[in-house]
Amino acid sequence: MARPREFDQEAVLDRAMELFWTRGYERTSIQDLVEHTGVHRGSLYDTFGDKNQLFLTCLDRFRQHSKPLFRILDEPGSPKEVLERFFDKLIEHAMTDEKRGCMIANTAMDLGAVEPAIAMRIEAYTLDIETIFYTFLLRAQKDGKIKSRHSLRELSRFLVNTRHGLYVMAKTAADRKPLQDACKVALSIMV
């Protein structure tokens, strides 16, 4: 008869996600995962599958855990003020979170085209963000608060790119000014 698991799977996934997020897939070994999670190799394999399967599960977990920041886009205020609050919070997070960046954006740069299952998750996450921005911009357009000759879809994709770019810039930025400058341009689409 199999022994019951003696660890909290959610906590182990969080620790594995943290390690993959900080080091990336290629620079994280199974031994690193064993040491960081405190779970024996056999138990990791039995519970989560191989390293690749654990990584995919961590990408899914990151996708779910990263959504709270986007709730800012539903807050009251003018669309420009709301978007500015969103970017301010994103910069704060990017500059203070050990400069790890976004796990999905990091993975896209490292492994995006290597494995179909990873590429599929990156694409799904990007579409999630694009849809959130599109919904936000649709509300702003209804209020007459967008000034652009571009479609809402194009603007949504531009904001996704800005979001990813801010995380990438934050990895090496000594201060917030370059990130704030990029946001200033992004905010110029709003009245």
Secondary structure as UniProt FT lines:
FT   HELIX           9..23
FT   TURN            26..27
FT   HELIX           30..37
FT   HELIX           41..48
FT   HELIX           51..65
FT   HELIX           67..74
FT   HELIX           79..96
FT   TURN            98..99
FT   HELIX           103..111
FT   TURN            112..114
FT   HELIX           116..142
FT   TURN            143..144
FT   HELIX           152..170
FT   TURN            171..172
FT   HELIX           177..187
FT   TURN            188..189
//
